[in-house]
Amino acid sequence: MYRITSLFTVILLWRSFVVQAQVDTMSYTFNLNDCIQYALTHQHDMVNAGLDKAYYYEKIKESRGKLFPHADINGNFQDNLKLATSLIPDIANGRYDVKIPVQFGTKYSSSISGQVNQTIFNSDYFLGLKASKVYGSLGEKSYTRTAIETRVAVTKAYYAVLVNEENIRLITANQLQLKKTMEDTKARYEVGVAERIDVDRIMVSYNNVVTQMDNQQRLLAYSLELLKFQVGLPAEATLQLKETVKDFPPEQGLKDTTDYLVHDRIEYSQQLTQIDLNRLSLKSKQLSFLPSLSAFVNYGFNYFSTQFSDLYKKGYGSSALGLTLAFPLFSGTERIHQVKEEKITLQKSLNDLDYLGQQIKLEVKNAFTQYQNNMALLNTQKNNITLTQGIYDRIVLKFEQGVSTSLDVISAESELKQAQSDYINALLNALVSKIELDRAMGKIKE
């Protein structure tokens, strides 16, 4: 037993080692489209949306199944501990005015019967079948909406990684420039051309840039984790991106918003489907006065005996074939008010559709305004970063020539960092506003 247990433990450890090795070697190199396609299959919300769609399909089949024949088998056993007593006239003795007690039946009785029912006409069944198809359409549209939201979320996370990488590129360039200036200043100090205070000032700026780089590296690592989460990749996997931020110029956006329709938004289509459901619900209440007709056929056996051991030795068969018609003549005023309630619900859904159309138009205007503002700010920041870079280079050159001071270098470096920070923020905002504009106009499809 000890050897078996030890062997089993070794097998478990080996399997866990193999699984861990497989996890450790999971590496992905994706572009944006790869990330989106992977997310549409593996992301949590998409998986659940797919299950919801399958659930709606099963609801359709369930509604169809109600129109098929339904069969039941029923069994019964009864032990009459004390038979009921009835009073009947004393016919045997000719005393019709005298009642005598009599017990009918046997101590044991049993029955087995089967019945098949088939609905011939029922308005709720047929309307329910139509409603189930509409629900299926609603499930498809819910899946599409989740897919669109997933595309937007993955794209935003992808852009965040690219912008962080661009920021690291800019910080790296600053770090190299400042490191060279610091080394040159140290060399000049060693030969007595520069002062110690110049070395210290530039070293302080360099240390700040190093810390900024470390912070940005951590932000990049977090943005990658967020992207993996949005894509649905395991946290243990490694992800590398094929593209850079230069592959997504935000200026390649829409010049105007004249080529969109509110019908392009999946939310508008979902509301139309909801109106169809409300119409079917109203029709169901309006047709509730119609009769329902069904057919049935049954067959069974009855068993009787005074002894339990003889109960099932002989059975008495019975069978019936017939129709059942149910006609709701009067149900008070309940049905009248139910119809009115459904009409009110339908009117509300129509009002919601009109309101949603106005919301979409306003949302498009707002998204386009934000996009235009962010693009204008991005162009300004591009110019500013070019200007501040030129200023910084000239100040450093003058400092090396002994014309400017270290304070001038520090000030120019600070202005350059601020310009780069403003540029990065403007770049991310422009990219995000572009995807938001596409979403608002219904340009993002499943």
Order of alpha helices (4+ residues) and beta strands (2+ residues): alpha-beta-alpha-alpha-beta-beta-beta-beta-alpha-alpha-beta-alpha-beta-beta-alpha-alpha
